[in-house]
Amino acid sequence: MAEESSLESSEKEEIDSSGGGLGDLASMDSIESRWVIQDDDDSEIGLEDDNDGFDGTGLESDEDEIPEHRLIRTGPRVDSFDVEALEVPGAPRNDYEDLTVGRRVLLAFQTLGVVFGDVGTSPLYTFSVMFSKSPVQEKEDVIGALSLVLYTLLLVPLIKYVLVVLWANDDGEGGTFALYSLISRHAKISLIPNQLRSDARISSFRLKVPCPELERSLKLKEKLENSLILKKLLLVLVLAGTSMVIADGVVTPAMSVMSAVGGLKVGVDVVEQDQVVMISVAFLVILFSLQKYGTSKMGLVVGPALLIWFCCLAGIGIYNLIKYDSSVFRAFNPVHIYYFFKRNSINAWYALGGCILCATGSEALFADLCYFSVRSVQLTFVCLVLPCLMLGYMGQAAYLMENHADASQAFYSSVPGAAFWPVLFIANVAALIASRTMTTATFSCIKQSTALGCFPRLKIIHTSRKFMGQIYIPVLNWFLLAVCLVVVCSISSIDEIGNAYGMAELGVMMTTTILVTLIMLLIWQINIVIVIAFLVVFLGVELIFFSSVIASVGDGSWIILVFAVIMFGIMYIWNYGSKLRYETEVEQKLSMDLMRELGCNLGTIRAPGIGLLYNELVKGVPAIFGHFLTTLPAIHSMVIFVCIKYVPVPVVPQNERFLFRRVCTKSYHLFRCIARYGYKDARKENHQAFEQLLIESLEKFIRREAQERSLESDGNDDSDSEDDFAGSRVVIGPNGSMYSMGVPLLSEYRDLNKPIMEMNTSSDHTNHHPFDASSDSSVSEAEQSLERELSFIHKAKESGVVYLLGHGDIRARKDSWFIKKLVINYFYAFLRKNCRRGIANLSVPQSHLMQVGMTYMV
């Protein structure tokens, strides 16, 4: 079930991808019409309420065949659970879409304290690490190193992230798993087979308008969907990138705080490294203790501190340029990079590991995007952050031109004597703020991976009532603190921590480059030359940097690699175990023939009340239900199979949340409800509110189902056979839009004065005729049947609602490989036992719970 939240449902705002720039390439939708997928038999399935796993009578079917599709153009989208008849609601809006100018400025101000802390503190250590690997021999070495830093800043943070990658956001959500989710929405690459065609009819999904590159995109989509190897490779890549993000969340606080506190050794001669480590530990404990107060609150508090810090960087830089050597402006000529490598050869290559530190925090620009808008991040970086950083680096270089011996503490040595202690204080505050940057990015990434089935469920607290993306994960927060303290105490050298820092950053950067390349090909569908240029330039540069840091892995930075491997193992084992469990539940689900043989009493006594049976199956009757039937002396008079399902979109609108279908005929009183959530959705329903919402949606479904049947010209029976179904039907309304007969909204249409054309899409021709009303006797009989069923639901609700929880565990078969037994029986079982239960956040009383365990052999 979804995670814990402090947001009320009514306060949630719908989210859309940020517009403008390259973002327009990923979200080009037509207001007048849209592109949908059509079956080969011309039956239109572009609407939400299709027949996934159900036959034409609205009953579940065991048929899992997926027909071939093709693109067609149809009318505006209709949301199936919108209560207004045939009303086409507007597109979801971004949280930041209609902000005033003042609010936008405030938002840009907040980004300083959340997004740019990491990259903002990089001048504390970049030159120090670079010159520890390639000592300064002459002035030209300083010019060459500065040129390398300046062009790295322009190439990686500015061009790659700010101008390109930010536009690859998933409706305002950034990070590795947001990219994976975006790809999953356009190609079925998930290894857990719980996709439904109805998922693509959620309004958050965006289908690309066809263009000349569409054929190439479809070929890539087909290869990704049909190749199990490519699916696994893509998942491994995403999990590896995510593990590096988590590792980054550990090493960023260690590096930032240690480098800031290390300035005491410049100001006070008696301070040794051991004292620096102790003070850093105290600062880190304080930092992680304040994390629970949230991004908005902390962003407003620390925003002024970061503004002062960036002004200090610029001021010190200008002072040093004027006082020492303004010839460092020559570094804007890239030829000095060539001279730097020519003079220092292998040492210059090692220095690349320190140079990449100037771009650390670039991934946070994207990963923390869920907290702010694209425009606010771009505006702040281009107008404030980048100029201040460049002035800061140039000022340090100007100082080092005449003071080669101070390269080991380049920043603090370049600070004017009168300003040293105020700058030291501001630097430590900025370092603490920077440490939060990747921590918040890690929270976002873990939340996304949990929703997509790649990380065990954890307690997640939403810290803002205004913006859903601002979260806090207590367990992960203290876990990161513990590992961070281990790193600080075991690796006390800034140079070694810097190497580990660069390794983690580059791992995430390379993952992002590959995923954005796939998005360019599959979704943006831009010219292949641009795609190849992007991949070759950025992946090539990152591989060169990575070759430098990996060569120094033996100096202590291997600890971060080990930590990343452990996190990768946890995520892969969880995904692997979840996949096996789901596939086993699908294989062992109860057949419809067995349900018919049991009869409407299900072979037991039907007691008054409603039973909500939670399971993860999106189709069929779960095997755990059979376990309930054989274990319990009676079963409830109405049973609803509730499936909480996350779909690869950030937000599912409330009016598209529930998808209902009958299981068997009316007399069984069995229903399936799929409650769909995006990975950014927040929930705070208590069990009473959830029950009320569920029953109200069920009643709407039954009413609309009855009204749809009254519109059927051939009068479908309550049969569970597909032979009675001649094919999907489509109604053309007065505005020219198409609507599926399976969509409940059709029943709300009241404008019967205008002609409605009904066409059978399963035939090769279309028949046009006026709508024929049913006879009075059939209408009366249908109304009586409807009232009887609604009355039955009300009586069952009054008798009480019980939550039937089936805990399905898996064990490896005795003849399985030893590795599989180890992974499933111990590692996965441990993770599943200690993760957060899905029902936890509903606060259901124990008297309303009924649990049955079942073990599957895999």
Secondary structure, DSSP 8 states (H G I E B T S, - for coil): ---B----GGG--------STTHHHH----SS-EEEEEETT--B--SS---TTB-TTSBB-S------EEEEEES----TT-SSTT--------TTTT--HHHHHHHHHHHHHHTSHHHHTGGGTHHHHHHHHS---SHHHHHHHHHHHHHHHIIIIIIIIITTGGGG-BTTB-SHHHHHHHHHHHS---SS----GGGGGSTT-------TTHHHHHHHHHHHHH-HHHHHHHHHHHHHHHHHHHHHHHHHHHHHHHHHHTTHHHH-TT--HHHHHHHHHHHHHHHHHSGGG-HHHHHHHHHHHHHHHHHHHHHHHHHHHHHT-GGGGGGGSTHHHHHHHHHHTHHHHHHHHHHGGGGTTHHHHHHGGGGS-HHHHHHHIIIIIHHHHHHHHHHHHHHHTT-GGGGGGHHHHHS-GGGHHHHHHHHHHHHHHHHHHHHHHHHHHHHHHHHTTSS-----EE--SS-TT-EE-HHHHHHHHHHHHHHHHH---HHHHHHHHHHHHHHHHHHHHHHHHHHIIIII---HHHHHHHIIIIIHHHHHHHHHHHTTGGGTTHHHHHHHHHHHHHHHHHHHHHHHHHHHHHHT-B-HHHHHHHTTTTTSEEEEEEEEEE-S-SSSB-HHHHHHHHHSSEEEEEEEEEEEEEESSS---GGGSEEEEEES-GGG-EEEEEEEEETT--B---HHHHHHHHHHHHHHHHHHHHHHHHH-TT---S---GGG----EEEE-TTS-EEETT-GGGGG---TTS--EEEETTSSS----------HHHHHHHHHHHHHHHHHHHHHHHH-EEEEEEEEEEE--TTS-HHHHHIIIIIIHHHHHHS--TTGGG---GGGEEEEEEEEE-
